[in-house]
Amino acid sequence: MGPRAVALVAGLLLLLLLLSAGRGVGAAYTKATAETALNFARASYCDAAAIGGWSCAPCAANPGLAKVRVFSNASQGTQAFMGVSASRIIASFRGSQNIPNWIDNLDFYRTSYAKPNCTDCKAHVGFCSAFESLQEAMWEYLQGLVGAHPTLPLLITGHSLGGAMARLAAADFASRPYASGAAPRIELYTFGEPRVGNAAFANWFLALFCGGGHETFRVTHKRDVVPHLPPAYSGFEHGPHEVWYDNDGSTSYANCSDVSGTACPAETTAEDAECSNSLLPISIADHLKYLGGCTSCTCVAGETMSDDLLRISPELEWAIAVDYVYQQERLMKRLSSLSPSFS
């Protein structure tokens, strides 16, 4: 093995060591909590009346949700709900109702994100606007739920656009003072979430969550296109922690290495090139199926989804391919910085 190969191997080993050293956010990922969260995320796609009466198809998987309130904004086309179970306060955000069109029309614009200690943070304009359309009404209702159930954790979830809104909600609800004086521990589980903000936002979010004892898991599935958007080259970065299912089942997954550093709040986040970021081409069909089942309100037995019928625009395919090259080059630069002899 030549010096260049030795340096590359050494750099890879060092990178893996650094990335695996820090997992300071909350508890370990659990399949049971993920399935609970996914069914709440699915419920957000149902009719508002069915959600309010907790009589929708996914509702049966999480029976007994009380104090359910649906929040919507017609001009923004957004919907979410909150409620309380025996073990958790729930906040769930709906994704787009026409996912293929939403993907094709997704832009890459950012806006300043203003929170204490979030220096140079930026977030996606459209995602912020979607969350802000429901933000204050949900915050007001959350105050009452937390006051009445001060010992319960807050589970925040969503699929697709709903995952982006869920992350912004988690950031907001974890950084505001509660009238009761006691803030809930937050469990954030998203499915097929797009990139929400820049690297400064992702690292601030990590520090906020590890400092507060919260937990966050970003579940991805095979070649799902949405986690690749907006492209990293346009100034966006995922937050931790990715849990990648490289199959259509619900039991085998990779707990990705996307956090480096020794302890909170010195940890930083960087996407794991060995998880969903490692794959091309991408798939809309994989976006519509998580944990072995569908992500919509009603699952049709035997229903199949084909990427031949769910094509994205050539322009978007090109952008994702360019981003793949960009991220591979970025990985090589990181390896070079860890092992100067590798060039």
N, C-alpha and C positions, 0 to 999 in steps of 0.2 A: 504494500500500500504506500503510495507516494505521499510527500508532505502535504499536497493540496487536499488529498482525500482524508488524511489524518486530521487536518485542520477542520474540514467540513464535519466529520464525525464528532470531533470534540465540541464544535460549535453547536451541533444539534443536541448533544447530550447536555451541554450547559443550558441551552434554551429550555429543554424539557425540565431540567431541575429547577430553574428559576420559575417557570410557569406553574409547576406543581407545588411550589413552596407555599403559595398563598391561596387559601380558600376560606377567608375570614368572614364571609357573609352567611350568617345564620346556620341552619341545620343542613343535613344531607338531603338530596333529592329523593323523594319517595314516589313510587308509581301510584300508590293509593291517592295521595294528594293531587297528583297530576290528573288522574281520572276524574276526581271530584271537580277540579277546576275546569277541565275540558267540558264536562256536562253543564256547568254553569255558563261557560262561554257559548256553548251551543244554544242554551236557552235564550241568550240575548238576541238570537236571530228570529225568535218566535214572535207571534202577534202580541202586541202590548196587553191586550185583554187576557190572553192565556197566561202571560207572565204574571200579571197582577193577581190572578186567581190561583197561581201556581198549579196550572192544570195542563201544561204543555208536555210534549213527549219526553224531552230531556229532564223535565221536572221530576219525573218518576224515579230517576236515578239518584236524586238528592231530595227525598221527601221531607216535608215538615218545615220548609222555609217560611218564616213568619215576617210580619211587618214589611212586606214586599212593596216597593215603590218603583215605578217605571219613570225614567226621565227621557225626554226626547226634544229635539229641535228640528222642526220641519224644514227650515231654510237650509240647515246644514245636513239634513238627512241622517242625524245621529240618534242613537238610542242606547240606553244603559239601564241597569236596574240595581237596586240594593235591597238587602234583607238580612235576616239573622236566623241562623240555625242553632242547634244545641251546642255546637262547638266553634262556630265562627260567625263573624260579620262578613257579608259578601258584597263585593262590587264587581259587576261584570259589564263589559263594553262590547257592543256589536261591531262587527266588521262591515265592509261594504256589501250591499245587497246584490251588486253585479261585479263580482271579483275580476273576471277577465277585462272588462272595460276599465275598472279602477286601476288595474296594473298598467294597461296601455296608456292611461292618461296621467299616471303619476309623474309629478315634476320633481326637480332636485333643489328647490329653493329653500334657503335657511333664513332664520330670523334670530335676533339676540334673545337669549333666555336669561331672565333676571331672577336669580335667587342668591341669598347670602352665601358667600364663599365660592360661588360658581363663576370663576374668573374666565372671561373669553368664551363662555358657553354659548352655543348656538343649537337650535332645534328646527325641525322641519316646519315650515310655515303652515301647511295644510293640517298636519297632525295637531299642532298647537291650537289652531282655529277650531278643529273638531272637538278637542277636549274642553276648550274654554266655553263652547256652546252649552255645556252641561255642568261646568265646574262648580259654580257657586251654589246651585240648587243641591248638588250632591254633597258638597261640603257641609251645608246647613243640616241636611238630613243625617249625615254621618255623626255630627255632634250629638244628636239625640240618641243614636244607636250606641255610641261609645259611652255616653253618660249612663245609659240603662244597663249596659253590659261591659263594664270596665275591665273584666278579666279575659275577654275573648279576643283572639287575634283577628286581623282583618285580611281576608283573602281577596286579592285583586286579580282579575283575569280577563282575557280577551283573545280573540283569534284575528290574525291579519291586521287590518286597520284598528280593530278593537284591541289588539296587543300593543300597538303604539300608544293608543289612548290610555291603556292600563298602565304603561310605564310612566307616562306623564302624570297620571293620577297618583301613582305610588310616590313619585318625586314630590308632588305637591302635598299630599297627605302626610308624608314623613317629615316635612320641613315647616309645618305650621303649628302654632300652639293650640292645644285643645282646651275648650272651656272647662272641662272636668279636671284638667291638670294632668291627667294620665294619658299618654299617647299609646295606641295599640301597637303590638308587634305586627308587622306587615309580612304577608306571604304573597309574593308576586310570581304568578305562573302565566306565561304567555305562550301562544302557539302560532308559528309562522309569522312572527313579528318582523316588520321592516326595521331598518336602521332609523333611529329617532333623532339623534343629535351628533355633534362632533366628538372628537376624542376628549376634549375638556369636559363636555357634558357626561360622557360615559365614565370618566374617572371621578368626577364629582359625585355622580350617582353611586358609584361603588363605595366611596368614603362615607356618604350619607347612610347607606344601608349597613355597612359593617359597623359604623359607629353607633347605630341605633339598635343593633341586634336583630335586624330584619333578614329576610331571605329572598333571593330572586333567582328564578330559573327560566331560561329562554329555550323552549322546546322547539326543535327543528326536525323535519322529516325528509329524508332522502334528498332529492334534487329540487325541493320546493323553491320556486323562483323568488318568493317575496323576501326571505331573509337576505337575498343578494341586492336588495334595493333599499333606498337609493344607493348608487355605487359608492364605494369607499373613496374613489378618486375625486368625487364631487364634494368631499369634506364631511363624510358621515362615518361613524364608527359604532359597532354594536357594544352594548354593555354586557356584563356577565349574567349568569353563568349558562353557557350553552349546554344543552343535553340533546344529543343527536341520535335519532333513530334512523339507521341506514337500511331499514327493512319496513315491511308493511304490518308488522306485529306490534305488540305492546310490552314485550318483556326484555328484549335485547337492545341496549343503547350504550352510547359512549358518553361518559362524563368528561366533557372537553376541558382542556387546559387553557384558560383564557385570562388568568390572573397571575401576576408576578409580584414579588416583594415578600417581605418577611412578616409584616403585621399591619393591621389597620392602624392608622389611616394611610400608611406609606405604600399600600398596594396600588398597582396600576393594572389596567385591563388592555388586552390586545386579542383580537380574534384568533382562534385556533385554526391554522391552515390545514389541519388534519381532519376536521369535522365537515360540516356542510360546505364550507368554503373551498373544499378540495375538489368539488365536482363540477363538471360541465358535461353535457348541456343541462339546462334547467327544465323545470316541469311545473305547469299549473295544476295538473292532476294530483301531484304530491302535496300541493297546498290545501287541497280539499279533503284530505284524509289524514287523521292523526290518531295515534294509539290504537290502530286497527279498525277505526270506524270513521264515519263521516263527521264533518264539522258544522253541518247545517242543523236547522231545527228538527227536520224529519229525515231520517235515513231510510232509503228504499232498499229492501232486501234484494241482493243480487245486482244492485246498480253498479255499473262500471263507468269509469271516466277515462277518456283517452286524450293524450296530448295531440293527436291528429285533429281533434275537434276543439281543442283549447289552445290555439296558437297565439303567441304573443307577436308583437310587431317586429320586423327585421331590425328596426332601429334599436329597440330595447334589447334584442338578442346581441346585437353588436356592442352595446354599452356594457352588458354583463361580461362578454368575452374580453373586452378591453380591461375591465375591472379585474378580471381573473389574472391577467398578465401583470397589471399594476401591483396586485397584492403579492404575487410570487416574487416580483422584484423587491418589494418592501421587505419580504421575509429574508431574502438574500442579504439585504443591507443590515438587517438585525443580526444575522449570523456573522457578518463581517465585523460588526462592532463588538460582538462577544469574543470572536477569535480573529484578531488582527492579521494573523498569518494567512487567513483565507481571503482571497481576493479574486 
